[in-house]
Amino acid sequence: MRFRRPCWATAAGRCIREADRFRPAKYRFWISHRRLQPAARRFRDVALRLHSDVDGFVVTHGTDTMEESAYFLNLAVKTTKPVVLVGSMRPSTAVSADGPLNLYNAVAVASDPSASGRGVLVVMNDQIHAAHSLIKTSTTDVDTFMSPFRGIVGGSNYGKNEFYNVPSWPHTTRSEFDISNVSTMPRVDILMAYADMPPDLINAAVADGAKGIVIAGVGNGNMNKVAVDAAEAAAKKGVIVVRASRVPTGIVGRNVELNDDDLGFVASKELNPQKSRILLSLALLNQRSPQDVQKLFDTY
């Protein structure tokens, strides 16, 4: 397995060459845009400066928010070199811990020329996932990550890789999003719909300065009338409202269940609420209409 000079990245975004002393960041179970922004820029800078020496990047990351971080980096990192996120579902003290083999496979994928140009990848439980389709499905199962819409990108079996498909969505160097001069990401809130949902939280999000709201709706992104009315009022004030679904899989179609054209809403399509928040936050870096934002959700 050839890996000339691996570049490790901790969850805090610090990138370290193999020759340097590896000092993981203090453990946290969450990661914010504020930490991901310098990580994305660091990947780009190191890839440019050490173009001939670095084959790829491996990011050790907790699994709780891995799909969000992977999707953010997929849209923000400007490099064609493989960026691979990896974690574990079991601690190192557990019987049959999964971390060591996951890490071994992640390094094998990041050093594989066939992984280039496929966007940010996640390697877990012998599977290679694309950032766009990846979702976490179980609280404890080592097979927690799945890609139900597009299928896995490939497999890594004890460091031997097989690739099945190339993600079709724009990513990395083909992504239009540029965070090189961004210091603060726009605030986007996620609110879950449920039976007899009151409008209070929608109104509070608007009052507290949210620039965008993602509704984790029931079924096909639906919500009750008082919530629809509050969301419509928010949209008329310039807040971008995205209809997603609290259901694990399925496409939220535009003008299905609700008339998005009349209400001024955006349909999330394949993206779940947490990934919808990532895309919407990036979209709001520039002034965009709901129609413009819908095109981004159709594209990314």
C-alpha positions as CSV (number, residue, x, y, z in Angstrom):
1,M,0.0,0.0,0.0
2,R,1.6,3.2,-1.2
3,F,1.0,6.4,0.8
4,R,4.0,8.7,0.3
5,R,3.1,11.4,2.9
6,P,-0.3,11.1,4.5
7,C,-1.9,14.1,5.9
8,W,-4.0,13.6,9.0
9,A,-6.6,16.0,10.2
10,T,-8.3,16.1,13.5
11,A,-11.8,17.2,14.2
12,A,-10.6,20.7,15.0
13,G,-9.2,21.0,11.5
14,R,-5.4,20.9,12.3
15,C,-3.5,19.1,9.5
16,I,-0.3,17.3,10.3
17,R,2.2,15.5,8.1
18,E,3.4,12.1,9.0
19,A,6.8,13.4,9.9
20,D,5.4,15.7,12.5
21,R,4.2,14.8,16.0
22,F,0.5,13.7,15.8
23,R,-1.5,15.4,18.5
24,P,-5.3,14.8,18.2
25,A,-7.6,17.6,19.2
26,K,-9.5,17.5,22.5
27,Y,-12.5,15.2,22.0
28,R,-15.8,16.8,21.3
29,F,-19.0,15.2,20.2
30,W,-20.0,18.1,17.9
31,I,-18.2,20.1,15.3
32,S,-19.3,23.5,14.0
33,H,-18.9,25.4,10.8
34,R,-16.4,27.6,12.6
35,R,-14.0,24.6,12.8
36,L,-14.8,23.2,9.4
37,Q,-14.1,26.4,7.5
38,P,-10.3,26.4,8.4
39,A,-10.2,22.7,7.8
40,A,-11.5,23.1,4.3
41,R,-9.0,25.9,3.6
42,R,-6.2,23.9,5.1
43,F,-6.9,20.9,2.9
44,R,-6.7,23.2,-0.2
45,D,-3.5,24.9,0.9
46,V,-1.7,21.7,1.8
47,A,-2.8,20.0,-1.4
48,L,-1.5,23.0,-3.5
49,R,1.8,23.4,-1.6
50,L,2.6,19.6,-1.4
51,H,0.9,18.6,-4.6
52,S,3.5,15.9,-5.4
53,D,4.0,14.6,-1.9
54,V,0.5,14.2,-0.5
55,D,-1.8,11.6,-1.9
56,G,-4.9,12.3,0.2
57,F,-6.3,13.3,3.6
58,V,-7.7,11.2,6.4
59,V,-10.0,13.0,8.9
60,T,-10.7,11.2,12.2
61,H,-14.2,12.2,13.3
62,G,-17.0,11.2,15.7
63,T,-19.9,9.5,14.0
64,D,-22.7,11.7,15.5
65,T,-22.2,14.5,13.0
66,M,-20.0,12.8,10.5
67,E,-22.5,13.1,7.7
68,E,-22.9,16.8,8.2
69,S,-19.1,17.4,8.2
70,A,-18.6,15.2,5.2
71,Y,-21.3,17.1,3.2
72,F,-19.9,20.5,4.2
73,L,-16.4,19.5,3.2
74,N,-17.7,18.0,0.0
75,L,-19.1,21.4,-1.0
76,A,-16.3,23.6,0.4
77,V,-13.0,21.7,-0.1
78,K,-11.1,22.7,-3.3
79,T,-9.0,19.7,-4.1
80,T,-9.3,16.7,-6.3
81,K,-7.2,14.6,-3.9
82,P,-9.2,12.2,-1.7
83,V,-10.6,13.5,1.5
84,V,-11.7,10.6,3.7
85,L,-13.6,10.8,7.0
86,V,-13.4,7.8,9.3
87,G,-14.6,7.0,12.8
88,S,-15.7,4.1,15.0
89,M,-18.9,3.0,16.6
90,R,-17.2,1.1,19.4
91,P,-14.5,2.4,21.8
92,S,-11.0,1.0,21.7
93,T,-11.7,-0.8,25.0
94,A,-14.6,-2.8,23.6
95,V,-14.6,-6.4,22.5
96,S,-14.1,-6.4,18.7
97,A,-13.5,-2.6,18.4
98,D,-14.0,-1.4,14.8
99,G,-11.8,1.7,14.9
100,P,-8.4,0.2,13.9
101,L,-9.6,-1.6,10.8
102,N,-11.7,1.5,9.8
103,L,-8.7,3.7,10.1
104,Y,-6.5,1.2,8.1
105,N,-9.1,1.1,5.3
106,A,-9.5,4.9,5.3
107,V,-5.7,5.3,4.8
108,A,-5.9,2.7,2.0
109,V,-8.7,4.6,0.3
110,A,-7.0,8.0,0.7
111,S,-3.8,6.7,-0.9
112,D,-5.6,5.1,-3.8
113,P,-5.5,7.1,-7.1
114,S,-8.9,5.6,-8.0
115,A,-10.5,7.6,-5.1
116,S,-9.5,10.9,-6.7
117,G,-12.3,13.0,-8.2
118,R,-15.1,11.2,-6.2
119,G,-15.5,14.0,-3.7
120,V,-15.3,13.6,0.1
121,L,-15.7,10.0,1.2
122,V,-16.6,8.2,4.4
123,V,-15.0,4.8,5.1
124,M,-16.8,2.8,7.8
125,N,-17.4,-1.0,8.2
126,D,-15.6,-2.0,5.0
127,Q,-17.8,0.4,2.9
128,I,-16.9,3.6,1.0
129,H,-19.7,6.2,1.0
130,A,-20.1,9.4,-0.8
131,A,-20.9,12.5,1.3
132,H,-24.1,13.4,-0.5
133,S,-26.0,10.1,0.1
134,L,-24.6,9.0,3.4
135,I,-26.9,8.8,6.4
136,K,-26.5,7.4,9.9
137,T,-29.2,4.9,10.7
138,S,-28.4,3.3,14.1
139,T,-27.3,4.6,17.5
140,T,-24.9,1.7,18.1
141,D,-24.7,-0.7,15.1
142,V,-21.2,-0.8,13.4
143,D,-23.2,-0.9,10.1
144,T,-24.9,2.4,11.0
145,F,-23.9,4.3,7.8
146,M,-25.9,3.6,4.6
147,S,-26.4,5.3,1.3
148,P,-30.0,4.3,0.4
149,F,-30.5,6.6,-2.7
150,R,-27.3,6.2,-4.7
151,G,-25.6,3.2,-3.2
152,I,-22.1,3.0,-1.8
153,V,-19.2,4.2,-3.9
154,G,-17.2,1.0,-3.2
155,G,-15.7,-1.3,-0.6
156,S,-12.4,-1.5,1.3
157,N,-11.6,-5.0,2.5
158,Y,-8.4,-5.1,4.7
159,G,-6.9,-2.3,2.6
160,K,-7.9,-3.6,-0.8
161,N,-10.4,-1.3,-2.5
162,E,-13.0,-1.8,-5.2
163,F,-14.9,1.2,-6.6
164,Y,-18.4,0.8,-8.1
165,N,-19.5,4.3,-9.1
166,V,-18.6,7.9,-9.3
167,P,-20.9,10.4,-7.5
168,S,-22.8,12.5,-10.1
169,W,-23.4,15.6,-7.9
170,P,-21.0,18.6,-8.2
171,H,-18.5,18.6,-5.4
172,T,-15.1,19.9,-4.3
173,T,-13.5,21.7,-7.3
174,R,-16.8,21.7,-9.2
175,S,-18.7,23.2,-6.4
176,E,-19.5,26.9,-6.7
177,F,-19.3,27.7,-3.0
178,D,-16.2,29.6,-1.9
179,I,-15.5,30.1,1.9
180,S,-12.0,31.4,1.5
181,N,-13.0,34.8,2.9
182,V,-15.9,33.7,5.1
183,S,-15.6,34.2,8.8
184,T,-19.2,33.6,9.9
185,M,-21.8,31.3,8.4
186,P,-25.5,32.4,8.2
187,R,-27.7,31.0,10.9
188,V,-30.1,28.3,9.8
189,D,-32.4,26.5,12.2
190,I,-33.9,23.1,12.0
191,L,-37.4,22.6,13.4
192,M,-39.3,19.3,13.6
193,A,-42.9,19.1,12.6
194,Y,-45.3,16.9,14.6
195,A,-49.0,16.5,15.3
196,D,-50.6,19.8,16.5
197,M,-47.3,21.7,16.0
198,P,-47.7,25.3,17.2
199,P,-46.1,28.2,15.2
200,D,-44.1,29.4,18.2
201,L,-40.7,28.0,17.3
202,I,-40.9,29.2,13.7
203,N,-41.8,32.7,15.0
204,A,-39.0,32.5,17.6
205,A,-36.4,31.5,15.0
206,V,-37.3,34.5,12.8
207,A,-37.3,36.8,15.8
208,D,-33.9,35.6,16.9
209,G,-32.3,36.2,13.5
210,A,-32.4,33.0,11.6
211,K,-31.7,33.6,7.9
212,G,-33.0,30.2,6.9
213,I,-35.3,27.6,8.4
214,V,-35.4,23.9,7.6
215,I,-38.6,22.2,8.6
216,A,-38.2,18.5,9.2
217,G,-41.7,17.8,8.1
218,V,-43.9,14.8,8.4
219,G,-44.1,12.5,5.4
220,N,-43.3,14.3,2.2
221,G,-42.2,17.5,4.1
222,N,-45.7,18.4,5.3
223,M,-46.8,20.4,8.3
224,N,-50.1,21.5,9.8
225,K,-51.9,24.7,8.8
226,V,-50.7,27.0,11.6
227,A,-47.1,26.0,10.9
228,V,-47.6,26.5,7.2
229,D,-49.0,30.0,7.9
230,A,-46.0,30.9,10.2
231,A,-43.5,29.5,7.6
232,E,-45.2,31.5,4.8
233,A,-45.0,34.7,6.9
234,A,-41.3,34.0,7.5
235,A,-40.7,33.5,3.8
236,K,-42.4,36.9,3.1
237,K,-39.9,38.5,5.5
238,G,-37.0,37.1,3.4
239,V,-36.3,34.0,5.5
240,I,-35.6,31.0,3.2
241,V,-37.8,28.1,4.3
242,V,-36.8,24.6,3.2
243,R,-39.2,21.6,3.5
244,A,-37.3,18.4,4.4
245,S,-38.6,15.3,6.0
246,R,-38.2,13.6,9.4
247,V,-38.6,10.3,7.6
248,P,-35.2,8.6,7.2
249,T,-35.4,8.1,3.4
250,G,-37.4,9.5,0.5
251,I,-37.5,12.5,-1.8
252,V,-39.3,15.6,-0.8
253,G,-40.9,16.7,-4.1
254,R,-41.5,20.3,-5.0
255,N,-45.2,21.3,-5.1
256,V,-46.2,17.9,-3.6
257,E,-48.2,18.1,-0.3
258,L,-47.8,21.9,-0.4
259,N,-47.7,24.5,-3.1
260,D,-44.2,25.7,-2.9
261,D,-44.6,28.1,-5.7
262,D,-47.4,30.0,-3.9
263,L,-45.9,29.7,-0.5
264,G,-42.3,30.7,-1.4
265,F,-40.8,27.5,0.0
266,V,-37.9,25.3,-1.2
267,A,-38.1,21.5,-1.4
268,S,-35.1,19.6,-0.1
269,K,-35.3,16.8,-2.7
270,E,-32.9,14.0,-1.5
271,L,-31.3,15.9,1.4
272,N,-32.3,15.2,5.0
273,P,-32.8,18.1,7.4
274,Q,-29.2,18.2,8.7
275,K,-27.7,18.3,5.2
276,S,-30.3,20.7,4.0
277,R,-29.1,23.1,6.8
278,I,-25.5,22.8,5.5
279,L,-26.5,23.6,1.9
280,L,-28.8,26.4,2.8
281,S,-26.2,28.0,5.0
282,L,-23.7,28.0,2.1
283,A,-26.4,29.2,-0.2
284,L,-27.1,32.2,2.0
285,L,-23.5,33.4,1.7
286,N,-24.9,35.3,-1.3
287,Q,-28.2,37.0,-1.8
288,R,-30.5,34.5,-3.4
289,S,-34.2,34.1,-4.0
290,P,-36.2,31.0,-3.1
291,Q,-36.1,30.0,-6.8
292,D,-32.3,30.4,-6.9
293,V,-32.0,28.3,-3.7
294,Q,-34.3,25.6,-5.2
295,K,-31.9,25.3,-8.2
296,L,-29.1,24.6,-5.7
297,F,-31.1,21.9,-4.0
298,D,-31.8,20.4,-7.4
299,T,-28.1,20.5,-8.3
300,Y,-26.3,19.6,-5.1
